[in-house]
Amino acid sequence: LGEGMFKLFAILSILAMALIFVIGIQPPNEWALYITVGFLVVTAAVWFGFERRRFQGPPIGDAVAKRAAEIAAAEKAVGERG
């Protein structure tokens, strides 16, 4: 897919999920809105309170090579061949 089709599908996906959410909070499911908003508030509090400082992102550069060496050493220690 080209960039234009990718963006179109991204926008359509977001609109479809918004529609599903709106349909999901209609009667008799009014609690779904409160539960969803509560979940988002708790998730944001945990992220900004704790995890943002701890999460370093995906490994890059030397960290990838170091982790690959650790995995290879662990596999060799248990007798696996790579």
Secondary structure, 3 states (H helix, E strand, C coil): CCHHHHHHHHHHHHHHHHHHHHHHCCCCCCHHHHHHHHHHHHHHHHHHHHHHHHCCCCCCCHHHHHHHHHHHHHHHHCCCCC
